[in-house]
Amino acid sequence: MFHKRRLDFVLPRMAIKMRAFMARAVWVLTTFWAPSLAQAQAANPQPFGIGERLVFIVSTARSSKIGDAVMTLSGPIDVRGTQAMMASFDTDIRVAMMKASNKSKSWFDARNMTSLRFTKHERRPFSSMDDSVEIFPDRHRWESAHDVTGPVASDHPLDELSFIYFLRTTVFEPDSTYSFERHYDVRRSPTTVRVVKHETLQTRAGKFETTELEMRVKDGAEYKGDGVLHIWISDDSCRLPVRIESTMPLLGVGILTLDSAVTSSCRPDDPKWATNRFRDH
């Protein structure tokens, strides 16, 4: 049975730089000291499930709404003999007369959080980008449809979309910093996550106890340095992204607001949801 909920929630965006947003929302890095990955404790291995659908309103500090985004989980889908979940993240925005879109998909093994395939299709004013990557964890290699290949350092590599779901399966210790060598492309590792603080967020949907994470990603092509993103994840059993913020060129601080959610793995009557009040619609 699916339970429908509605939430309000916020993220930064730059209209033309859709690619930069996607990476910021998903990947984070610095050269800070960090405790080992072993110190991050696993939460519910799957606080999400097939059939989950999250709908977001994309806005900035200057504009109440510049677009919409939808994240879904479907499957299972066979990928080279492995039953995988398929995550989709579709974003459409418009600023003035300019339009942009980003369609990303990730096929990953949710049992051990390992990415197997990743695709991205972007459309921006005056440019576009299409990419498709096959990831072979057992061979420690990845191959792009553009005849580009490279080594995979991790036994359980991730892409920029599956990394969001990985964060939802992990509980971080307060006042800690973690370094993850998980990106399938070693040039984009490590990713670092710093636990900023616990915060209670009030939305139109209700009150959420959250943990704020600062994420940094290394991507010279997009950021010409490190990209920084802040994400607030709910402390309840569903581990939902309640807020995402990032500073974007030209548009300033952007906000991603979770407008509604349909989940199959979390229930409103779960005691861990006691502080949340969802509005049906």
C-alpha positions as CSV (number, residue, x, y, z in Angstrom):
1,M,0.0,0.0,0.0
2,F,1.3,3.4,-0.9
3,H,0.9,6.5,1.4
4,K,0.7,9.9,-0.1
5,R,2.1,12.9,1.6
6,R,2.7,16.5,0.8
7,L,5.7,18.5,1.9
8,D,7.2,21.9,1.3
9,F,10.9,22.2,0.7
10,V,13.7,24.2,-1.0
11,L,16.8,24.2,-3.3
12,P,19.2,26.5,-5.3
13,R,19.3,26.5,-9.0
14,M,20.8,28.1,-12.0
15,A,18.7,27.9,-15.0
16,I,21.3,27.4,-17.7
17,K,23.7,25.4,-15.6
18,M,21.4,22.3,-15.1
19,R,24.4,20.0,-15.0
20,A,26.0,21.9,-12.2
21,F,22.9,21.6,-10.1
22,M,22.6,17.9,-10.5
23,A,26.2,17.2,-9.5
24,R,25.9,19.6,-6.5
25,A,22.8,18.0,-5.3
26,V,24.5,14.7,-5.4
27,W,28.2,14.9,-5.0
28,V,30.5,16.6,-2.5
29,L,34.2,16.9,-1.8
30,T,37.0,18.7,-0.1
31,T,40.5,17.8,1.1
32,F,39.4,18.1,4.8
33,W,40.4,15.4,7.2
34,A,37.7,12.8,7.6
35,P,37.0,9.8,9.7
36,S,36.8,6.5,7.9
37,L,33.6,5.2,6.2
38,A,33.3,2.5,8.8
39,Q,32.3,5.2,11.3
40,A,29.2,6.0,9.4
41,Q,26.5,3.6,10.6
42,A,24.0,2.0,8.3
43,A,20.4,3.0,8.8
44,N,17.5,1.0,7.3
45,P,19.2,-0.6,4.3
46,Q,16.2,0.5,2.2
47,P,14.3,3.4,3.6
48,F,13.0,3.8,0.1
49,G,11.3,1.3,-2.2
50,I,10.0,0.6,-5.7
51,G,7.1,2.8,-6.4
52,E,8.4,5.8,-4.5
53,R,7.7,9.1,-6.2
54,L,9.0,12.5,-4.9
55,V,7.9,15.7,-6.5
56,F,9.8,19.0,-6.0
57,I,9.2,22.6,-6.7
58,V,12.4,24.4,-7.9
59,S,12.8,28.0,-6.8
60,T,15.3,30.6,-6.0
61,A,15.5,33.4,-3.5
62,R,14.4,35.8,-6.3
63,S,11.7,33.7,-7.8
64,S,9.0,31.6,-6.0
65,K,9.1,29.0,-8.8
66,I,11.2,28.4,-11.8
67,G,10.4,24.7,-12.4
68,D,9.6,21.2,-11.2
69,A,11.6,18.1,-10.5
70,V,10.5,14.5,-10.0
71,M,12.4,11.5,-8.5
72,T,11.0,8.0,-8.9
73,L,12.0,4.4,-8.2
74,S,10.9,1.6,-10.4
75,G,11.9,-2.0,-11.1
76,P,13.2,-4.6,-10.5
77,I,15.1,-4.5,-13.9
78,D,17.7,-7.0,-15.0
79,V,21.1,-5.5,-15.6
80,R,23.6,-8.2,-16.7
81,G,22.0,-10.7,-14.4
82,T,21.5,-8.4,-11.4
83,Q,18.1,-7.3,-10.2
84,A,18.4,-3.5,-10.0
85,M,16.2,-0.5,-9.0
86,M,16.0,2.2,-11.6
87,A,16.1,5.8,-10.2
88,S,14.9,8.6,-12.4
89,F,15.4,12.3,-11.7
90,D,13.7,14.6,-14.2
91,T,14.0,18.4,-13.9
92,D,12.5,21.1,-16.1
93,I,13.1,24.8,-15.4
94,R,12.4,28.1,-17.1
95,V,13.9,31.5,-16.4
96,A,12.5,34.3,-18.5
97,M,12.5,32.9,-22.1
98,M,15.2,30.3,-21.4
99,K,14.3,26.7,-20.8
100,A,16.5,23.8,-19.5
101,S,16.0,20.2,-18.6
102,N,17.9,17.3,-17.1
103,K,16.9,13.7,-17.4
104,S,19.1,11.4,-15.3
105,K,18.7,7.6,-14.6
106,S,20.6,5.3,-12.4
107,W,20.3,1.5,-12.3
108,F,21.7,0.3,-8.9
109,D,21.8,-2.8,-6.8
110,A,20.0,-1.6,-3.6
111,R,21.3,-4.6,-1.6
112,N,24.8,-3.3,-1.5
113,M,24.3,0.2,-3.0
114,T,26.3,-0.4,-6.2
115,S,25.7,1.4,-9.4
116,L,25.6,-0.6,-12.6
117,R,24.4,1.9,-15.3
118,F,24.0,5.7,-15.5
119,T,22.5,7.9,-18.2
120,K,22.0,11.7,-18.5
121,H,20.3,13.8,-21.1
122,E,20.6,17.6,-20.8
123,R,19.0,20.4,-22.8
124,R,20.1,24.0,-22.2
125,P,20.0,27.1,-24.3
126,F,22.5,26.8,-27.1
127,S,23.8,23.4,-25.9
128,S,22.9,19.9,-25.0
129,M,24.6,16.8,-23.6
130,D,23.9,13.1,-23.7
131,D,25.9,10.4,-21.9
132,S,25.4,6.7,-21.1
133,V,27.8,4.8,-18.9
134,E,28.0,1.1,-18.1
135,I,29.7,0.3,-14.8
136,F,31.3,-3.1,-14.1
137,P,32.1,-3.4,-10.4
138,D,33.5,-6.9,-10.8
139,R,36.0,-5.7,-13.5
140,H,36.6,-2.4,-11.8
141,R,36.0,-0.6,-15.1
142,W,33.4,1.8,-16.6
143,E,32.6,2.4,-20.3
144,S,30.9,5.3,-21.9
145,A,28.8,5.3,-25.1
146,H,31.3,7.9,-26.3
147,D,34.1,5.3,-26.3
148,V,35.6,6.7,-23.1
149,T,36.6,4.2,-20.4
150,G,38.3,4.4,-17.0
151,P,39.1,2.4,-13.8
152,V,36.7,2.0,-10.9
153,A,38.5,2.1,-7.5
154,S,35.6,1.0,-5.3
155,D,34.0,-2.5,-5.1
156,H,30.7,-0.7,-4.7
157,P,30.8,2.4,-7.0
158,L,28.1,5.0,-7.2
159,D,27.0,7.6,-9.7
160,E,25.7,11.1,-8.8
161,L,22.1,10.0,-8.6
162,S,22.5,6.7,-6.7
163,F,24.7,8.7,-4.2
164,I,21.5,10.5,-3.0
165,Y,20.0,7.1,-2.1
166,F,23.2,6.0,-0.5
167,L,23.0,9.0,1.8
168,R,19.5,8.0,2.8
169,T,20.8,4.6,4.0
170,T,23.5,6.1,6.2
171,V,23.3,7.6,9.7
172,F,26.2,10.0,10.4
173,E,27.7,10.8,13.8
174,P,27.3,14.5,15.0
175,D,30.2,16.9,14.3
176,S,32.0,14.4,12.0
177,T,33.4,14.5,8.5
178,Y,33.5,11.5,6.1
179,S,35.4,10.8,3.0
180,F,33.9,8.4,0.4
181,E,35.9,6.9,-2.5
182,R,32.7,5.7,-4.2
183,H,32.3,7.6,-7.5
184,Y,32.8,5.3,-10.5
185,D,35.0,7.9,-12.1
186,V,38.1,8.1,-9.9
187,R,38.7,11.7,-11.1
188,R,35.7,12.7,-9.0
189,S,36.7,11.1,-5.8
190,P,36.9,11.5,-2.9
191,T,33.5,12.9,-1.9
192,T,33.4,14.4,1.5
193,V,30.3,14.8,3.8
194,R,30.4,17.0,6.9
195,V,27.7,16.8,9.5
196,V,26.8,20.4,10.2
197,K,24.0,20.2,12.8
198,H,20.6,18.9,13.8
199,E,17.8,21.2,12.9
200,T,14.0,21.2,13.2
201,L,12.4,22.3,10.0
202,Q,8.8,23.5,9.8
203,T,7.1,23.1,6.4
204,R,3.5,23.4,5.3
205,A,3.4,19.6,5.7
206,G,4.5,19.7,9.3
207,K,7.6,19.6,11.5
208,F,10.7,17.5,10.6
209,E,13.7,16.6,12.7
210,T,16.6,16.7,10.3
211,T,20.4,16.4,10.0
212,E,22.1,19.0,7.8
213,L,24.9,17.7,5.7
214,E,27.5,19.7,3.7
215,M,28.6,17.9,0.6
216,R,31.5,18.8,-1.6
217,V,32.2,17.5,-5.1
218,K,35.3,17.7,-7.2
219,D,34.5,18.4,-10.8
220,G,36.8,20.8,-12.6
221,A,34.7,20.7,-15.8
222,E,31.6,21.9,-14.1
223,Y,32.8,24.0,-11.1
224,K,36.4,24.8,-12.0
225,G,37.0,23.6,-8.4
226,D,34.8,22.2,-5.7
227,G,31.0,22.3,-5.7
228,V,29.2,22.7,-2.4
229,L,25.7,21.6,-1.5
230,H,23.7,21.5,1.7
231,I,21.1,18.9,2.2
232,W,18.8,18.3,5.2
233,I,17.7,14.6,5.6
234,S,14.9,13.7,7.9
235,D,15.8,11.7,11.0
236,D,12.8,9.4,10.7
237,S,12.6,6.0,9.0
238,C,12.0,7.4,5.5
239,R,15.2,9.5,5.5
240,L,13.7,12.0,3.1
241,P,15.6,15.0,1.7
242,V,13.7,17.9,3.3
243,R,15.7,20.8,2.0
244,I,18.6,21.2,-0.5
245,E,20.4,24.5,-0.9
246,S,23.2,25.7,-3.1
247,T,24.7,28.9,-4.4
248,M,24.4,29.2,-8.1
249,P,26.0,31.8,-10.4
250,L,23.7,34.6,-11.5
251,L,20.7,33.2,-9.6
252,G,22.1,33.2,-6.1
253,V,20.8,30.8,-3.5
254,G,18.3,28.3,-4.9
255,I,15.9,26.1,-3.0
256,L,14.4,22.7,-3.8
257,T,11.1,22.1,-2.0
258,L,9.6,18.6,-1.7
259,D,6.0,19.3,-2.7
260,S,4.6,15.7,-2.4
261,A,5.8,12.2,-1.8
262,V,4.4,8.7,-2.4
263,T,6.3,5.9,-0.6
264,S,5.9,2.2,-0.2
265,S,8.5,1.7,2.6
266,C,7.3,4.2,5.2
267,R,4.0,4.6,6.9
268,P,2.4,7.7,8.5
269,D,1.6,5.5,11.6
270,D,5.2,4.6,12.1
271,P,6.2,5.9,15.6
272,K,9.3,7.5,13.9
273,W,6.9,9.8,12.0
274,A,5.3,11.1,15.2
275,T,6.5,14.7,14.7
276,N,5.3,14.8,11.1
277,R,1.8,15.7,9.9
278,F,1.2,15.2,6.2
279,R,-1.6,16.6,4.2
280,D,-3.4,14.3,1.8
281,H,-4.2,15.8,-1.6
